[in-house]
Amino acid sequence: MARDTAPQKQPTEAQLREARLKAALKTNMARRKAQTRARDAAVPEDADDNKDSGPGRPEQES
């Protein structure tokens, strides 16, 4: 017995666009997660002590 399969329909422009956007979003999220992991790994643990000081803010004296 042979199986009858319907021919595949070509996706519409909207479906193609949605697939492209979905792939781009997935890549961007992966890149941003990797950047966040790299930043977290590069920051020393005692760096949180100076959160309030920065450009435009005076140094805090303890």
Residue frames as qw, qx, qy, qz and C-alpha x, y, z in Angstrom:
[[0.000, 0.887, 0.462, 0.000, 0.00, 0.00, 0.00],
 [0.412, 0.310, -0.005, 0.857, 1.37, 3.35, -0.99],
 [0.178, -0.638, -0.459, 0.592, 0.87, 6.32, 1.28],
 [0.255, 0.742, 0.344, 0.515, -0.70, 9.34, -0.32],
 [0.387, -0.483, -0.242, 0.747, 0.93, 12.51, 0.88],
 [0.232, 0.930, 0.282, -0.024, -0.31, 15.94, 0.08],
 [0.582, 0.442, -0.054, 0.681, 2.24, 18.20, -1.60],
 [0.397, -0.479, -0.332, 0.710, 3.81, 20.74, 0.77],
 [0.167, 0.925, 0.297, 0.165, 2.40, 24.23, 0.41],
 [0.462, 0.360, -0.167, 0.793, 4.82, 27.11, 0.10],
 [0.288, -0.577, -0.499, 0.579, 4.79, 29.32, 3.20],
 [0.168, 0.915, 0.305, 0.205, 3.27, 32.77, 2.77],
 [0.344, 0.607, -0.226, 0.679, 5.35, 35.94, 3.00],
 [0.481, -0.690, 0.172, -0.513, 3.99, 36.57, 6.48],
 [0.955, -0.294, 0.036, 0.017, 5.02, 33.08, 7.61],
 [0.762, 0.334, -0.143, 0.536, 8.50, 33.55, 6.12],
 [0.029, 0.709, -0.207, 0.674, 8.86, 36.92, 7.86],
 [0.719, -0.592, 0.121, -0.342, 7.71, 35.45, 11.16],
 [0.968, -0.067, -0.047, 0.239, 10.23, 32.61, 10.85],
 [0.528, 0.510, -0.186, 0.653, 13.05, 35.09, 10.10],
 [0.253, -0.712, 0.193, -0.626, 12.09, 37.28, 13.06],
 [0.891, -0.429, 0.029, -0.148, 11.85, 34.26, 15.35],
 [0.884, 0.123, -0.113, 0.437, 15.33, 33.11, 14.32],
 [0.278, 0.617, -0.186, 0.713, 16.76, 36.61, 14.75],
 [0.531, -0.684, 0.122, -0.485, 15.20, 36.96, 18.20],
 [0.961, -0.265, -0.029, 0.079, 16.61, 33.61, 19.27],
 [0.723, 0.310, -0.147, 0.600, 20.11, 34.60, 18.10],
 [0.006, -0.694, 0.157, -0.702, 19.92, 37.99, 19.80],
 [0.730, -0.602, 0.067, -0.316, 18.77, 36.47, 23.08],
 [0.947, -0.080, -0.076, 0.302, 21.61, 33.93, 22.98],
 [0.500, 0.484, -0.154, 0.701, 24.13, 36.71, 22.30],
 [0.274, -0.715, 0.125, -0.631, 22.76, 38.89, 25.11],
 [0.884, -0.458, -0.002, -0.096, 22.83, 35.99, 27.57],
 [0.852, 0.124, -0.113, 0.495, 26.43, 35.26, 26.61],
 [0.211, 0.629, -0.150, 0.733, 27.36, 38.93, 27.09],
 [0.570, -0.677, 0.079, -0.458, 25.70, 38.98, 30.51],
 [0.954, -0.258, -0.044, 0.146, 27.51, 35.79, 31.56],
 [0.678, 0.338, -0.132, 0.639, 30.83, 37.26, 30.37],
 [0.069, -0.703, 0.140, -0.694, 30.24, 40.52, 32.27],
 [0.767, -0.578, 0.037, -0.276, 29.26, 38.67, 35.42],
 [0.937, -0.075, -0.067, 0.333, 32.38, 36.52, 35.20],
 [0.507, 0.484, -0.113, 0.704, 34.61, 39.57, 34.61],
 [0.285, -0.757, 0.085, -0.582, 33.31, 41.57, 37.60],
 [0.331, 0.164, -0.789, 0.492, 35.19, 40.85, 40.83],
 [0.410, -0.550, -0.726, 0.032, 33.01, 40.01, 43.81],
 [0.322, -0.524, -0.355, 0.705, 34.01, 43.11, 45.80],
 [0.130, 0.206, 0.361, 0.900, 32.95, 45.44, 42.96],
 [0.273, -0.687, -0.619, -0.266, 29.48, 45.75, 44.51],
 [0.437, -0.541, -0.354, 0.625, 30.97, 47.92, 47.27],
 [0.144, -0.316, 0.147, 0.926, 31.33, 50.85, 44.86],
 [0.221, 0.557, 0.758, 0.260, 27.87, 50.71, 43.25],
 [0.019, -0.903, -0.366, 0.224, 26.95, 54.23, 44.34],
 [0.182, -0.711, 0.295, 0.611, 30.10, 55.88, 43.05],
 [0.632, 0.384, 0.557, 0.378, 30.48, 56.46, 39.36],
 [0.272, 0.232, 0.252, 0.899, 30.74, 59.20, 36.79],
 [0.242, -0.557, -0.260, -0.751, 28.93, 62.26, 38.03],
 [0.719, -0.635, -0.240, -0.149, 28.70, 61.00, 41.60],
 [0.058, -0.787, 0.523, -0.322, 31.13, 62.04, 44.34],
 [0.545, 0.143, -0.793, 0.231, 33.29, 59.41, 46.00],
 [0.689, -0.642, -0.149, -0.302, 31.90, 58.20, 49.31],
 [0.204, 0.520, -0.686, 0.466, 34.27, 58.35, 52.22],
 [0.767, -0.373, -0.514, -0.088, 33.93, 55.66, 54.85]]
